[in-house]
């Protein structure tokens, strides 16, 4: 069995929240789909609600407090991400965007990612294509083809076998395939020496 790391970013503001509920269903589905491909997942959930003050501090000072630094390191080391945001003013939430603003440059480059969003009405479903996908294209991540949107109506009695379930399973299978076919993520130390002191002195 291959071992991979999955980090789930949930930007829900309430507790409990439909955003976290969707995040949990997506991570469980990715785990099940990955298992069928011979991949076991180590899943870590990052609740941005708990990091809101630290994200603001980092934006003001340029320094990441300990809990935020841990979340940043987890994202950098992840083999794949699931990201879920509530919809605010027809786009992702400010807290969601701020977290990705304070990541180091190229953290998400070539990293597979599953995009998801929640809102009170299905009229906001295009936020996935008009806001989230362009954002992560700019960050050079690799979003899977299927993105998942859940409106309030999707959490009804038919949610277990309804259209939402189908979208979750399809997106999860796509992300699991990326996890199976890719090598584990590697994190490069920007301060590591690329050559020995002896070799450096030879060039003087």
N, C-alpha and C positions, 0 to 999 in steps of 0.2 A: 504493500500500500504506500502511495505517495502521501507526504504530509505537507499541507499548505496552510498559510495564515490568511484568514478573512477578517477584515475590520469593517464594522457596520457603524455608519455615522447617522445618528438620529437627531434632528433639529426640533423636535417637538417641545413646546413650551409648557404644557400642562402635564400633570401626573394623575392618572394615566392619560395617554394621548393616543389618538388614532395613528399618528406618525410612528410612535414606538411599536404599536401593534403591527403595522405593516412591515416595519423593519424586522421584527421578530419572525413574522411569517416568511419573509423573503430569505432570511438567514437559514431558517429551518429547511426551506425548499432547496436552497443551494447545497446545504449539507447532504440532503437526501440524494440529489442529483449527482453530486460529486462522489458519494459512496458507490453508486452504480458504476462509476468509471474507475474505481480503485483509488480514490483520493479521500483521505480523512482531513477534516478541517479543525484548526484551532481558531475559534471565533472570539473576537473581542468587540464589545459594543461601547461606543463613545457617545455619551449623552451630552450634547453641546449645551443644554440648559445648565448643567453643573459647571461648565467652563466659561460662562458668559462674562463674568467679571475678569477672569484671567485673560480672555481674548481681548477685552477692552484695554486692560493694563498693557498688554503686549503692543497693541496698536499705538498707544500713547508713549511708551518708553522704549520699544524695540527689544525688550527682554521678555522671554517666556517664563512665567512661574512654573513650578515643578510639575503640577498636574497637566498643564497645557503642553509642556515639553514632552511628557510621557505620551500624550495623545499624538503629538507630531511625530515622535519616533515610531510609534505603532503604525501610523499611516505610511511612513517611509519604508518600513520593513514588510508591509502587507504584500501578499501576492495578488490580492484583489480587494475591491471595496464594494460595499452596498451603501448608497447614500440616499437618505430620505428627508425631504423638507416639506413643511406645510406651505401652502400658498398664501402669500401676502401681496396685495396690490398687483395681482396677476403675474407674480414672479416668485422666485425663491425668497426665503426670509432673510433679513439682514444678518441675523446670527449665523445662519448657514453660510452666506457669502463671506462673512468676516473670518470664519474659521479657515476657509481656503485661501483667504488673503494673507494669513500669517504663516502659511506653510513655506518652507524653503523653495527656492526656484527649482523646477524640474522634479519635485517630489513625486508628481503624478505621471511623469513622462512614461509612456508605453505601459501604463498600469491598467489592467482591465477593470471595468467599473459598471455596476448596475444602477441605473437612475430610477428614482421613484419620488412620488409626491402625493400629498393628501390635500383635500379641500372639501368644503361643504357641498359643492355642486360640480357636476361633470362639465360645466361650461369652462372650467379652468384647466381642462385636460391638456390643452395645447402648450401649457407652460413647460412640459417636458421637452418639446421640440423647439420652442421659441426662446427659452431661457436656459434650462439646464444643459441641453446638448451643446449649444454654442459655448457656454462657460467651460465645460470640460474638454471641448475641442481646443479651446485657447490654452488650457493647461496641459495639452498634449496627452491626456489620458485616452483610453480606448473603450468608449462606452459600447456595451453589447447592443445589438439591433433593437431588442424589445425593452421598452421602458414601461414602468408600471404606475398607473394613476388610480387612486382610490378616493371616490366621493363618499359622502355620508350614506347614500343609498346602497353602496357596495357592502356595507357591514350588516345587511339584513339577514333574514333567515336562510337565504340561498347562498350566502357567502362561501360556505364550505365547498360547494360544487358549482358555483355560478361563474360568470365571466371573469371576475377578479381572480378566482383560483386558476383559471386557464392562463391568464397573463402572468401570474406569479410563477407557475410551473414552467412556462416557456422561457421567461427571462432567466430563471434559475438554471435551466438546462444549458442555456447559452453561456452563462458565466462559469458553470462547472466545466464546460468544454474548454474554455480558456485556461482555467486552472490546471486541467489535466495535460494540456499540450505544451504549456510553458514551463521553463525552468524556474526554480524558486527565485524570488526577488533577492537582489543583493544591494546592500547599502554601502556606498563609497564614503570613506572618511575624507572630507575636503582638506583636512590638515595632515593627512598621511603623506609621507615622503614617497615620491615616485622613483627616486634613485638614492643610492647611498651617499654619504658625505664624501667618501673616497672618489666616487665617480664625479660628484659635483666639483671637487677640487681639481680633478684632471682637466676640467674645462676652463679653469682660470689661467 
